[in-house]
Amino acid sequence: MSRSLKKGPFADPSLLKKIEQLKGQSKNQSSVLGHVVQQSFQVLLVLRLLFTMVASTFRYISKMIWLVTNSESLFQLVLSVDMLVVMIRRQESKE
């Protein structure tokens, strides 16, 4: 036999209490899960930023090391070219 529309659906109060408890548990679980996901995302962002900073610092340091190690040979090359120019000018002035 069906229940009348005026009275509305029937639910035992003990069942309603259990449903409310389950809703509360699922909210707690989802909020904990959401918090864990948010923290994990923040950690990933920090790691990405850290990796980017380390990579750019490495590129900068490697360029500086290359300049320092090659600057002496570059300086010697410039000196030798200057010396050649001076020698050529002397030769031209003698002729």
Residue frames as a rotation matrix with the C-alpha (Angstrom) as fourth column:
MET 1
0.588 0.809 0.000 0.00
0.809 -0.588 0.000 0.00
0.000 0.000 -1.000 0.00
SER 2
-0.253 -0.707 0.661 1.38
0.679 -0.616 -0.399 3.39
0.689 0.348 0.636 -0.94
ARG 3
-0.420 0.033 -0.907 1.70
0.774 -0.510 -0.377 6.41
-0.474 -0.860 0.189 1.32
SER 4
0.645 0.738 0.197 -0.45
0.742 -0.544 -0.392 9.47
-0.182 0.399 -0.898 0.67
LEU 5
0.005 -0.630 0.776 1.08
0.719 -0.537 -0.441 12.52
0.695 0.560 0.451 -0.99
LYS 6
0.663 0.307 0.683 -0.07
-0.176 -0.823 0.540 14.76
0.728 -0.478 -0.492 1.86
LYS 7
0.958 -0.280 0.054 2.02
0.022 0.260 0.965 12.91
-0.285 -0.924 0.256 4.40
GLY 8
0.429 -0.845 -0.320 5.13
-0.893 -0.343 -0.292 12.74
0.137 0.411 -0.901 2.22
PRO 9
0.223 -0.396 -0.891 7.68
-0.193 0.878 -0.439 9.94
0.956 0.270 0.119 2.13
PHE 10
0.939 0.089 0.331 8.34
-0.342 0.173 0.924 7.98
0.025 -0.981 0.193 5.29
ALA 11
0.103 -0.929 -0.357 11.84
-0.102 0.347 -0.932 7.40
0.989 0.132 -0.059 6.58
ASP 12
0.695 0.079 -0.715 12.68
0.630 0.413 0.658 5.83
0.347 -0.907 0.237 9.92
PRO 13
0.906 -0.339 0.253 14.51
-0.404 -0.870 0.282 8.35
0.125 -0.358 -0.925 12.17
SER 14
0.479 -0.777 0.408 17.29
-0.037 0.447 0.894 5.82
-0.877 -0.444 0.186 12.84
LEU 15
0.307 -0.335 0.891 17.90
0.916 0.357 -0.181 5.52
-0.258 0.872 0.416 9.08
LEU 16
0.834 0.027 0.551 17.95
0.245 -0.913 -0.326 9.32
0.494 0.407 -0.768 8.69
LYS 17
0.811 -0.561 0.165 20.50
-0.418 -0.360 0.834 9.51
-0.409 -0.746 -0.526 11.52
LYS 18
0.275 -0.713 0.645 22.74
0.464 0.686 0.561 6.95
-0.842 0.145 0.520 9.78
ILE 19
0.502 -0.034 0.864 22.48
0.844 -0.200 -0.497 8.83
0.190 0.979 -0.072 6.49
GLU 20
0.939 -0.151 0.308 23.51
-0.188 -0.977 0.096 12.10
0.287 -0.148 -0.947 8.16
GLN 21
0.569 -0.774 0.279 26.50
-0.214 0.189 0.959 10.34
-0.794 -0.605 -0.058 9.74
LEU 22
0.218 -0.466 0.858 27.55
0.818 0.567 0.100 8.96
-0.533 0.679 0.504 6.36
LYS 23
0.753 0.083 0.653 27.21
0.496 -0.723 -0.480 12.39
0.432 0.685 -0.586 4.77
GLY 24
0.890 -0.428 0.157 29.42
-0.431 -0.679 0.595 13.88
-0.148 -0.597 -0.789 7.48
GLN 25
0.343 -0.788 0.512 32.03
0.175 0.589 0.789 11.17
-0.923 -0.181 0.339 6.98
SER 26
0.340 -0.206 0.918 32.11
0.934 0.188 -0.304 11.65
-0.110 0.960 0.256 3.23
LYS 27
0.916 -0.026 0.401 32.51
0.057 -0.979 -0.195 15.41
0.398 0.201 -0.895 3.68
ASN 28
0.679 -0.708 0.196 35.43
-0.439 -0.177 0.881 14.85
-0.589 -0.684 -0.431 6.06
GLN 29
0.213 -0.606 0.766 37.02
0.545 0.725 0.422 12.35
-0.811 0.328 0.485 3.70
SER 30
0.525 0.010 0.851 36.59
0.821 -0.269 -0.503 14.59
0.223 0.963 -0.149 0.68
SER 31
0.950 -0.212 0.230 37.92
-0.249 -0.958 0.144 17.62
0.190 -0.194 -0.962 2.55
VAL 32
0.448 -0.832 0.328 40.95
-0.201 0.264 0.943 15.63
-0.871 -0.489 -0.049 3.71
LEU 33
0.195 -0.340 0.920 41.48
0.836 0.549 0.026 14.33
-0.514 0.763 0.391 0.20
GLY 34
0.792 0.147 0.592 41.09
0.483 -0.744 -0.462 17.83
0.373 0.652 -0.660 -1.22
HIS 35
0.852 -0.518 0.071 43.61
-0.438 -0.633 0.639 19.14
-0.286 -0.576 -0.766 1.30
VAL 36
0.216 -0.789 0.575 46.10
0.217 0.614 0.759 16.42
-0.952 -0.039 0.304 0.37
VAL 37
0.357 -0.023 0.934 45.63
0.930 0.099 -0.353 17.13
-0.084 0.995 0.057 -3.34
GLN 38
0.952 0.021 0.306 46.08
0.068 -0.987 -0.143 20.86
0.299 0.157 -0.941 -2.75
GLN 39
0.615 -0.778 0.128 49.27
-0.415 -0.181 0.892 20.30
-0.670 -0.602 -0.434 -0.74
SER 40
0.147 -0.548 0.823 50.61
0.608 0.707 0.362 17.93
-0.780 0.447 0.437 -3.39
PHE 41
0.628 0.151 0.763 49.91
0.743 -0.408 -0.531 20.49
0.231 0.901 -0.369 -6.10
GLN 42
0.946 -0.305 0.111 51.68
-0.324 -0.898 0.298 23.18
0.009 -0.318 -0.948 -4.07
VAL 43
0.346 -0.856 0.383 54.69
-0.084 0.379 0.922 20.89
-0.934 -0.351 0.059 -3.60
LEU 44
0.231 -0.222 0.947 54.79
0.894 0.433 -0.117 20.21
-0.384 0.874 0.299 -7.34
LEU 45
0.874 0.113 0.472 54.69
0.324 -0.860 -0.394 23.95
0.362 0.498 -0.788 -8.07
VAL 46
0.761 -0.642 0.089 57.53
-0.495 -0.486 0.720 24.61
-0.419 -0.592 -0.688 -5.64
LEU 47
0.177 -0.707 0.685 59.58
0.327 0.699 0.636 21.78
-0.928 0.111 0.355 -7.16
ARG 48
0.500 0.072 0.863 58.95
0.866 -0.056 -0.497 23.15
0.012 0.996 -0.091 -10.66
LEU 49
0.959 -0.145 0.243 60.04
-0.143 -0.989 -0.027 26.63
0.244 -0.009 -0.970 -9.56
LEU 50
0.537 -0.797 0.277 63.11
-0.366 0.076 0.928 25.21
-0.760 -0.600 -0.251 -7.84
PHE 51
0.221 -0.427 0.877 64.04
0.709 0.687 0.156 23.17
-0.669 0.588 0.454 -10.91
THR 52
0.740 0.114 0.662 63.66
0.596 -0.566 -0.569 26.23
0.310 0.816 -0.487 -13.14
MET 53
0.896 -0.422 0.140 65.84
-0.441 -0.804 0.399 28.31
-0.055 -0.419 -0.906 -10.84
VAL 54
0.325 -0.804 0.498 68.52
-0.056 0.509 0.859 25.63
-0.944 -0.306 0.121 -10.66
ALA 55
0.350 -0.156 0.923 68.51
0.873 0.411 -0.262 25.19
-0.339 0.898 0.281 -14.43
SER 56
0.863 -0.018 0.505 68.84
0.249 -0.854 -0.456 28.92
0.440 0.520 -0.733 -15.11
THR 57
0.742 -0.641 0.194 71.56
-0.541 -0.402 0.739 29.23
-0.396 -0.653 -0.645 -12.47
PHE 58
0.288 -0.634 0.717 73.43
0.370 0.765 0.528 26.30
-0.883 0.114 0.455 -14.02
ARG 59
0.570 -0.040 0.821 73.23
0.813 -0.120 -0.570 27.91
0.121 0.992 -0.036 -17.47
TYR 60
0.929 -0.213 0.303 74.51
-0.224 -0.974 0.002 31.21
0.295 -0.070 -0.953 -16.08
ILE 61
0.548 -0.756 0.358 77.37
-0.425 0.117 0.897 29.56
-0.721 -0.644 -0.257 -14.16
SER 62
0.325 -0.441 0.837 78.36
0.676 0.727 0.120 27.42
-0.661 0.527 0.534 -17.14
LYS 63
0.765 -0.046 0.642 78.51
0.499 -0.587 -0.637 30.54
0.407 0.808 -0.426 -19.34
MET 64
0.837 -0.473 0.274 80.66
-0.547 -0.735 0.402 32.31
0.011 -0.486 -0.874 -16.75
ILE 65
0.413 -0.703 0.580 82.98
-0.026 0.627 0.778 29.32
-0.911 -0.336 0.240 -16.47
TRP 66
0.493 -0.209 0.845 83.31
0.849 0.328 -0.414 29.17
-0.190 0.921 0.339 -20.25
LEU 67
0.869 -0.145 0.474 84.14
0.060 -0.918 -0.391 32.88
0.492 0.368 -0.789 -20.38
VAL 68
0.701 -0.637 0.321 86.71
-0.599 -0.282 0.750 32.58
-0.387 -0.718 -0.579 -17.60
THR 69
0.314 -0.606 0.731 88.40
0.258 0.796 0.548 29.53
-0.914 0.016 0.406 -19.09
ASN 70
0.289 -0.152 0.945 88.40
0.952 0.147 -0.268 30.91
-0.098 0.977 0.187 -22.62
SER 71
0.980 0.131 -0.149 89.05
0.125 -0.991 -0.049 34.56
-0.154 0.029 -0.988 -21.84
GLU 72
0.249 -0.961 -0.121 92.80
-0.190 -0.171 0.967 34.07
-0.950 -0.218 -0.225 -21.65
SER 73
-0.373 -0.379 0.847 92.96
0.689 0.498 0.526 32.38
-0.621 0.780 0.075 -25.04
LEU 74
0.562 0.624 0.543 90.64
0.825 -0.469 -0.315 35.03
0.058 0.625 -0.779 -26.50
PHE 75
0.854 -0.308 -0.420 92.82
-0.112 -0.896 0.429 37.77
-0.509 -0.319 -0.800 -25.04
GLN 76
-0.161 -0.959 0.234 95.91
0.084 0.222 0.971 36.15
-0.983 0.176 0.045 -26.52
LEU 77
-0.064 0.229 0.971 94.18
0.960 0.278 -0.002 35.95
-0.271 0.933 -0.238 -29.89
VAL 78
0.905 0.417 0.088 93.31
0.426 -0.883 -0.197 39.66
-0.005 0.216 -0.976 -29.78
LEU 79
0.517 -0.791 -0.327 96.89
-0.251 -0.505 0.826 40.49
-0.819 -0.345 -0.459 -28.80
SER 80
-0.325 -0.666 0.671 98.29
0.467 0.504 0.726 38.42
-0.822 0.550 0.147 -31.63
VAL 81
0.335 0.512 0.791 95.94
0.942 -0.199 -0.271 40.10
0.019 0.836 -0.549 -34.14
ASP 82
0.966 -0.010 -0.260 97.00
0.039 -0.982 0.184 43.51
-0.257 -0.188 -0.948 -32.82
MET 83
0.119 -0.993 0.001 100.63
-0.096 -0.011 0.995 42.54
-0.988 -0.118 -0.097 -33.14
LEU 84
-0.204 -0.128 0.971 100.05
0.861 0.448 0.240 41.42
-0.466 0.885 0.019 -36.72
VAL 85
0.766 0.536 0.355 98.38
0.638 -0.704 -0.313 44.73
0.082 0.466 -0.881 -37.53
VAL 86
0.744 -0.564 -0.359 101.34
-0.252 -0.735 0.630 46.61
-0.619 -0.378 -0.689 -36.05
MET 87
-0.192 -0.861 0.472 103.80
0.240 0.425 0.873 44.48
-0.952 0.280 0.125 -38.01
ILE 88
0.115 0.309 0.944 101.89
0.981 0.115 -0.157 45.03
-0.157 0.944 -0.290 -41.26
ARG 89
0.966 0.257 -0.028 101.82
0.253 -0.962 -0.101 48.78
-0.053 0.091 -0.994 -40.70
ARG 90
0.369 -0.908 -0.197 105.58
-0.236 -0.297 0.926 48.79
-0.899 -0.295 -0.323 -40.05
GLN 91
-0.273 -0.441 0.855 106.15
0.661 0.560 0.500 46.87
-0.699 0.702 0.139 -43.24
GLU 92
0.489 0.560 0.669 103.99
0.870 -0.370 -0.326 49.31
0.065 0.741 -0.668 -45.19
SER 93
0.941 -0.140 -0.307 105.78
-0.051 -0.959 0.280 52.31
-0.333 -0.248 -0.910 -43.71
LYS 94
0.018 -0.990 0.141 109.21
0.018 0.142 0.990 50.88
-1.000 -0.015 0.020 -44.66
GLU 95
-0.189 -0.051 0.981 108.17
0.914 0.356 0.195 50.42
-0.359 0.933 -0.021 -48.26
